[in-house]
Amino acid sequence: MLTARELEQRLLRFVRERLAESEVANLITVDTRLFEDRVIDSLKVLELIAFLQSALGRKIPDAQIVLANFRSIATIARVFTNGEPVAIKRVRRSSAIGGRGKGEEGRGGTDAANLRAHAKSALADMLARRDLEITPEGGLIVRGPAASLRDYFDSTVYGWALEIGATEETFPAEIPLATLGRAGFTTAFPQKLVFTGKPDDDAALPPAVCYHHYPSVSDSTLEGGESIVTAIGRCYRKEFDASSEHPIERLAAFTMREIIAVGDAALVAKLRNELMVRVRLWLNELGLRGHIEVASDPFFTSEARGRMLMQQMLPLKYELRLRVAPDGRSVAAASFNNHEQHFGKAFSILLPSGEHAHSGCVAFGWERWVIAFVNQHGTDEESWPDVVRSKNVVNV
């Protein structure tokens, strides 16, 4: 069995010879921060894990692949020879943010059953009134009070965007396949593409709003060193299943508001952190049960496995999940993404320093917000939180 010292030396030699850039290889020590100092990227992390597993003679569980265990060579050697590796733990719903519904603690009892019935009847009521209507193609038509709710949600976030210096943009209903290819989407998620159906189609329906923005600043140096924009648009992904138990929660067409930042790493971090704080406070105002957690679905490129691990270890993506059932089932209603330099490199976007730009976006899916709100607060506008009613969202 390897000692910590032996594993440390093997890892140091491997990182210097196989993973590090030649000009900095000899500067790397056992205490160098592998991720924060960008010695490791999404492909190299896979090589490092494969080498470590070979050296140890055993597989490392995914749950143990977290930043705390891989911060440096010394850390890796210590925790995987004579230490206890940290493992990912599932987020406890009891620590979620937002207001607690009455009787939720007793989920196995009458109150929980009443809540489940209430949630189902609220959506059924809106579907019966045609305030919500699922289309055969997997879209959701939103009318009446539900539409007013959606507009209130969007106007709030649009106001935030203006406060942090964003410029509003309007994007077309289609996006060139060449743009999605340059972004890496067509390679990573070809099964999710929704085409326009036109002959000799060289465009698709946009899977996310932010893909429209990068070509507008591509192959150039950012003036002033940054770009912050906001836009709302219809997005399309081939994910809808009409036969599922909850088809309304995963649509093929949905409305997304995004705030997109392109600039240096500090700009992206500031934008993401500020908006996470605003969302947490807003949920408390709205009395909505939800939680923000690290997400692990790869946002870009075919390096899916490596990106998934990188997102868990740095992390690069957080999701807001809003409760849609008393048993704790939730849906992702917003995401807070740090793309690092992926799009800066893919679209040749440079900073005045000559470095590739970083980018990030915060995205809100309004249909899911409406569904979660109605599930938690019901369809009676008189009982909705004052912050909603005070904005003249509904006539009461």
C-alpha positions as CSV (number, residue, x, y, z in Angstrom):
1,M,0.0,0.0,0.0
2,L,1.3,3.5,-0.9
3,T,2.2,5.9,1.8
4,A,1.1,9.5,1.6
5,R,4.7,10.5,0.8
6,E,5.0,8.0,-2.0
7,L,1.7,9.0,-3.6
8,E,2.5,12.6,-3.2
9,Q,5.7,12.2,-5.2
10,R,4.0,10.2,-7.9
11,L,1.3,12.8,-8.3
12,L,3.8,15.6,-8.4
13,R,5.7,14.0,-11.2
14,F,2.6,13.2,-13.1
15,V,1.2,16.7,-12.8
16,R,4.4,18.3,-13.9
17,E,5.1,16.0,-16.8
18,R,1.5,15.3,-18.1
19,L,-0.9,18.1,-17.0
20,A,1.0,21.3,-16.4
21,E,2.0,23.8,-19.1
22,S,5.7,23.4,-19.8
23,E,6.6,26.9,-18.8
24,V,5.2,26.6,-15.3
25,A,5.7,22.8,-14.6
26,N,8.8,23.2,-12.5
27,L,7.1,25.9,-10.4
28,I,4.4,23.5,-9.2
29,T,4.8,22.1,-5.7
30,V,2.7,19.7,-3.6
31,D,1.0,22.7,-2.1
32,T,0.0,24.4,-5.4
33,R,-3.8,25.0,-5.7
34,L,-4.6,22.8,-8.6
35,F,-8.0,24.3,-9.4
36,E,-7.9,27.9,-8.2
37,D,-4.5,28.4,-9.9
38,R,-5.9,26.7,-13.1
39,V,-3.4,23.9,-13.3
40,I,-6.3,21.6,-13.9
41,D,-9.1,22.0,-16.5
42,S,-12.1,19.8,-17.4
43,L,-10.1,17.4,-19.4
44,K,-7.1,17.2,-17.2
45,V,-9.2,16.5,-14.1
46,L,-10.2,13.2,-15.8
47,E,-6.6,12.3,-16.4
48,L,-5.7,13.1,-12.8
49,I,-8.5,11.0,-11.4
50,A,-7.6,8.1,-13.7
51,F,-4.0,8.3,-12.6
52,L,-4.9,8.4,-9.0
53,Q,-7.2,5.4,-9.3
54,S,-4.5,3.5,-11.0
55,A,-2.0,4.4,-8.3
56,L,-4.4,3.4,-5.6
57,G,-5.7,0.3,-7.3
58,R,-9.3,1.2,-6.7
59,K,-12.1,3.3,-8.1
60,I,-12.9,6.7,-6.4
61,P,-16.6,7.2,-5.9
62,D,-18.1,10.2,-7.6
63,A,-19.3,11.5,-4.2
64,Q,-15.7,11.9,-3.1
65,I,-14.6,13.9,-6.1
66,V,-15.0,17.3,-4.5
67,L,-12.7,20.3,-4.2
68,A,-12.0,19.6,-0.5
69,N,-10.3,16.3,-1.5
70,F,-8.4,17.7,-4.6
71,R,-7.3,21.2,-3.6
72,S,-3.6,20.3,-3.9
73,I,-1.3,17.3,-4.4
74,A,-0.6,17.2,-0.7
75,T,-4.3,17.2,0.1
76,I,-5.0,14.3,-2.4
77,A,-2.1,12.2,-1.0
78,R,-3.2,12.7,2.6
79,V,-6.9,12.1,2.3
80,F,-6.7,9.1,0.0
81,T,-4.0,7.2,2.0
82,N,-4.6,7.9,5.6
83,G,-7.5,10.3,5.8
84,E,-11.3,10.2,5.4
85,P,-12.3,11.8,2.0
86,V,-15.1,14.3,2.1
87,A,-18.2,13.2,0.2
88,I,-21.0,15.1,-1.4
89,K,-24.1,15.2,0.8
90,R,-27.6,15.8,-0.5
91,V,-29.1,19.1,0.5
92,R,-31.5,18.8,3.4
93,R,-34.9,20.3,2.5
94,S,-35.3,21.4,6.1
95,S,-32.6,24.0,5.5
96,A,-34.3,25.5,2.5
97,I,-35.0,29.2,2.2
98,G,-38.5,30.6,2.1
99,G,-41.6,30.3,4.2
100,R,-42.7,27.0,5.7
101,G,-46.2,25.7,4.9
102,K,-48.5,24.8,7.8
103,G,-48.4,21.1,8.6
104,E,-45.5,20.3,6.3
105,E,-43.5,18.8,9.2
106,G,-46.0,16.0,9.4
107,R,-45.8,14.8,5.9
108,G,-47.1,11.4,6.7
109,G,-50.2,12.7,8.3
110,T,-53.5,14.4,7.4
111,D,-52.0,17.9,6.9
112,A,-49.5,16.6,4.4
113,A,-52.3,14.8,2.5
114,N,-54.3,18.0,2.5
115,L,-51.3,19.9,1.1
116,R,-50.9,17.3,-1.7
117,A,-54.5,17.6,-2.6
118,H,-54.3,21.4,-2.5
119,A,-51.3,21.5,-4.8
120,K,-53.0,19.1,-7.3
121,S,-56.3,21.0,-7.2
122,A,-54.6,24.4,-7.6
123,L,-53.0,23.4,-10.9
124,A,-56.1,21.5,-12.0
125,D,-58.2,24.6,-11.3
126,M,-55.9,26.8,-13.4
127,L,-55.9,24.2,-16.2
128,A,-59.7,23.9,-16.0
129,R,-60.1,27.7,-16.1
130,R,-57.6,27.8,-19.0
131,D,-55.3,30.2,-17.2
132,L,-52.8,27.5,-18.0
133,E,-53.0,25.3,-21.1
134,I,-50.5,22.7,-22.3
135,T,-50.1,22.7,-26.1
136,P,-49.6,19.4,-28.0
137,E,-46.1,20.5,-28.8
138,G,-45.2,20.8,-25.1
139,G,-45.5,24.6,-24.6
140,L,-47.6,26.3,-21.9
141,I,-50.0,29.1,-22.6
142,V,-50.4,31.4,-19.6
143,R,-53.4,33.7,-19.2
144,G,-55.2,35.7,-16.6
145,P,-53.8,35.9,-13.1
146,A,-51.0,33.4,-14.0
147,A,-49.9,35.7,-16.8
148,S,-49.9,38.6,-14.4
149,L,-47.7,36.6,-12.0
150,R,-45.3,35.9,-14.8
151,D,-45.1,39.5,-15.8
152,Y,-44.6,40.6,-12.2
153,F,-41.7,38.1,-11.8
154,D,-40.1,39.3,-15.0
155,S,-40.5,43.0,-14.3
156,T,-38.8,42.5,-10.9
157,V,-35.7,40.8,-12.4
158,Y,-35.6,43.2,-15.3
159,G,-35.4,46.0,-12.7
160,W,-32.5,44.3,-11.0
161,A,-30.7,44.0,-14.4
162,L,-31.0,47.7,-15.0
163,E,-29.8,48.5,-11.5
164,I,-26.6,46.5,-12.1
165,G,-25.9,48.3,-15.4
166,A,-27.4,45.9,-18.0
167,T,-28.5,47.0,-21.4
168,E,-31.7,45.4,-22.7
169,E,-31.4,43.4,-25.9
170,T,-34.0,41.8,-28.2
171,F,-33.0,38.6,-30.1
172,P,-34.5,36.8,-33.1
173,A,-36.7,33.8,-32.8
174,E,-34.1,31.5,-34.5
175,I,-30.4,31.0,-34.1
176,P,-27.9,29.8,-36.7
177,L,-26.6,26.2,-36.2
178,A,-23.2,27.7,-36.8
179,T,-23.5,29.7,-33.6
180,L,-24.6,26.7,-31.6
181,G,-21.8,24.7,-33.1
182,R,-19.2,27.3,-32.1
183,A,-20.7,27.4,-28.6
184,G,-20.4,23.6,-28.3
185,F,-24.1,22.9,-27.9
186,T,-24.6,20.8,-31.1
187,T,-21.8,18.5,-30.0
188,A,-22.8,18.2,-26.3
189,F,-26.6,18.1,-26.7
190,P,-27.6,17.2,-30.2
191,Q,-30.6,15.2,-28.9
192,K,-32.1,18.4,-27.4
193,L,-32.1,20.5,-30.6
194,V,-35.4,21.7,-31.9
195,F,-35.2,22.6,-35.6
196,T,-37.3,25.2,-37.4
197,G,-38.6,22.6,-39.9
198,K,-37.8,24.7,-42.9
199,P,-36.2,23.0,-46.0
200,D,-32.4,23.1,-46.0
201,D,-32.5,24.3,-42.4
202,D,-29.3,25.9,-41.2
203,A,-31.0,27.3,-38.0
204,A,-32.6,26.0,-34.9
205,L,-34.9,27.4,-32.2
206,P,-32.8,28.8,-29.4
207,P,-32.1,26.4,-26.4
208,A,-31.1,29.3,-24.2
209,V,-31.2,33.1,-24.5
210,C,-27.5,33.7,-23.9
211,Y,-26.3,31.9,-27.1
212,H,-27.6,34.9,-29.1
213,H,-25.3,37.4,-27.3
214,Y,-21.8,36.0,-27.8
215,P,-21.7,36.5,-31.6
216,S,-22.4,40.2,-31.1
217,V,-19.1,40.6,-29.3
218,S,-17.1,37.8,-31.1
219,D,-13.8,38.2,-32.7
220,S,-13.2,41.5,-31.0
221,T,-11.8,43.2,-27.9
222,L,-14.4,44.4,-25.4
223,E,-14.7,48.1,-25.2
224,G,-14.4,49.1,-21.6
225,G,-13.6,45.6,-20.7
226,E,-17.1,44.3,-20.0
227,S,-20.6,43.8,-21.4
228,I,-23.7,43.2,-19.4
229,V,-27.0,42.6,-21.1
230,T,-30.4,41.3,-20.3
231,A,-33.0,39.7,-22.6
232,I,-36.2,37.6,-22.5
233,G,-37.0,35.1,-25.1
234,R,-38.7,31.8,-25.9
235,C,-36.4,28.8,-25.6
236,Y,-36.8,25.2,-26.9
237,R,-35.5,21.9,-25.9
238,K,-36.6,18.4,-26.9
239,E,-37.4,17.3,-23.4
240,F,-41.2,17.2,-23.2
241,D,-43.0,13.9,-22.4
242,A,-46.8,14.2,-22.4
243,S,-47.1,10.7,-20.8
244,S,-45.0,11.7,-17.7
245,E,-46.6,12.1,-14.3
246,H,-45.8,15.8,-14.3
247,P,-45.6,17.0,-17.9
248,I,-46.2,20.6,-17.0
249,E,-42.9,20.7,-15.1
250,R,-40.6,20.0,-18.1
251,L,-41.7,21.8,-21.3
252,A,-40.5,21.8,-24.8
253,A,-41.0,25.5,-25.1
254,F,-40.6,28.0,-22.3
255,T,-39.9,31.6,-21.4
256,M,-36.5,32.6,-20.1
257,R,-35.1,35.9,-18.8
258,E,-31.3,36.0,-18.7
259,I,-28.8,38.5,-17.4
260,I,-25.5,37.9,-19.2
261,A,-22.1,39.2,-18.2
262,V,-18.9,39.1,-20.3
263,G,-15.7,40.5,-18.8
264,D,-13.1,39.5,-16.3
265,A,-13.5,36.8,-13.6
266,A,-14.3,39.4,-10.9
267,L,-17.3,40.8,-12.9
268,V,-18.8,37.4,-13.4
269,A,-18.4,36.5,-9.7
270,K,-19.9,39.8,-8.5
271,L,-22.9,39.5,-10.8
272,R,-23.6,35.9,-9.8
273,N,-23.2,36.5,-6.1
274,E,-25.3,39.6,-6.0
275,L,-28.2,38.0,-7.9
276,M,-28.1,34.9,-5.6
277,V,-28.5,37.2,-2.6
278,R,-31.3,39.1,-4.2
279,V,-33.1,35.9,-5.1
280,R,-32.8,34.6,-1.5
281,L,-34.3,37.8,-0.1
282,W,-37.1,37.8,-2.8
283,L,-38.1,34.2,-1.9
284,N,-38.6,35.3,1.7
285,E,-40.8,38.2,0.5
286,L,-42.8,35.8,-1.7
287,G,-43.1,33.2,1.0
288,L,-41.8,30.6,-1.5
289,R,-40.1,27.4,-0.3
290,G,-37.0,26.7,-2.3
291,H,-33.2,26.2,-2.0
292,I,-30.1,27.0,-3.9
293,E,-27.7,24.1,-4.5
294,V,-24.7,23.2,-6.6
295,A,-25.7,21.8,-9.9
296,S,-23.8,19.2,-11.9
297,D,-25.3,19.2,-15.4
298,P,-22.7,20.3,-18.0
299,F,-23.7,23.5,-19.7
300,F,-21.3,23.4,-22.6
301,T,-18.9,21.3,-24.8
302,S,-18.5,17.6,-25.3
303,E,-16.3,17.4,-22.2
304,A,-19.5,16.5,-20.3
305,R,-17.9,14.3,-17.7
306,G,-15.1,16.6,-17.0
307,R,-17.3,19.7,-16.9
308,M,-19.7,17.9,-14.5
309,L,-16.8,17.2,-12.1
310,M,-15.5,20.8,-12.5
311,Q,-18.9,22.2,-11.7
312,Q,-19.1,20.2,-8.5
313,M,-15.6,21.0,-7.5
314,L,-15.3,24.7,-8.1
315,P,-18.5,25.0,-8.4
316,L,-19.4,26.6,-11.7
317,K,-23.2,26.3,-11.5
318,Y,-25.8,26.8,-8.9
319,E,-29.6,26.1,-9.3
320,L,-32.6,27.5,-7.5
321,R,-35.0,24.7,-7.0
322,L,-38.6,25.7,-6.0
323,R,-40.9,23.2,-4.2
324,V,-43.8,22.0,-6.2
325,A,-45.0,19.2,-3.9
326,P,-45.2,18.8,-0.1
327,D,-43.0,15.7,-0.3
328,G,-40.1,18.0,-1.2
329,R,-40.2,17.5,-5.0
330,S,-38.8,20.5,-6.7
331,V,-38.0,22.0,-10.1
332,A,-35.0,24.0,-11.2
333,A,-36.5,27.5,-11.7
334,A,-33.3,29.6,-12.0
335,S,-29.6,28.9,-12.6
336,F,-26.5,30.9,-11.8
337,N,-23.7,30.0,-14.2
338,N,-20.0,30.7,-14.4
339,H,-18.7,29.7,-17.9
340,E,-15.2,30.8,-17.1
341,Q,-13.4,31.4,-20.4
342,H,-15.3,28.8,-22.5
343,F,-17.3,31.3,-24.5
344,G,-14.5,33.9,-24.5
345,K,-12.3,31.3,-26.3
346,A,-15.1,29.8,-28.5
347,F,-16.1,33.3,-29.8
348,S,-12.6,34.9,-29.6
349,I,-13.7,37.6,-27.2
350,L,-10.7,39.4,-25.7
351,L,-10.2,41.8,-22.8
352,P,-8.1,44.9,-23.2
353,S,-5.3,43.0,-21.5
354,G,-5.3,40.5,-24.4
355,E,-6.7,37.6,-22.3
356,H,-9.9,35.8,-23.3
357,A,-13.0,37.1,-21.6
358,H,-14.8,35.3,-18.9
359,S,-18.6,35.0,-19.0
360,G,-21.6,34.1,-16.8
361,C,-25.3,34.2,-16.9
362,V,-28.2,34.1,-14.5
363,A,-31.4,32.6,-16.1
364,F,-35.0,32.4,-14.8
365,G,-37.7,30.1,-16.3
366,W,-41.0,31.9,-15.7
367,E,-43.4,29.0,-16.3
368,R,-41.8,27.0,-13.5
369,W,-42.0,30.0,-11.2
370,V,-45.7,30.3,-11.9
371,I,-46.2,26.6,-11.3
372,A,-44.3,26.6,-8.0
373,F,-46.1,29.8,-6.8
374,V,-49.6,28.3,-7.6
375,N,-48.6,25.0,-6.0
376,Q,-47.6,26.7,-2.8
377,H,-50.1,29.6,-2.6
378,G,-53.1,28.3,-4.4
379,T,-55.3,30.2,-7.0
380,D,-57.1,32.5,-4.6
381,E,-55.5,35.9,-5.4
382,E,-56.8,37.3,-2.1
383,S,-54.5,34.9,-0.2
384,W,-51.4,35.7,-2.1
385,P,-48.5,37.5,-0.3
386,D,-48.9,41.3,0.0
387,V,-45.7,41.9,-2.1
388,V,-47.5,40.4,-5.1
389,R,-50.8,42.1,-4.6
390,S,-49.2,45.5,-3.8
391,K,-47.7,45.6,-7.3
392,N,-51.2,45.6,-8.8
393,V,-50.5,42.2,-10.3
394,V,-54.1,41.3,-9.8
395,N,-57.3,43.2,-9.5
396,V,-58.5,42.6,-5.9
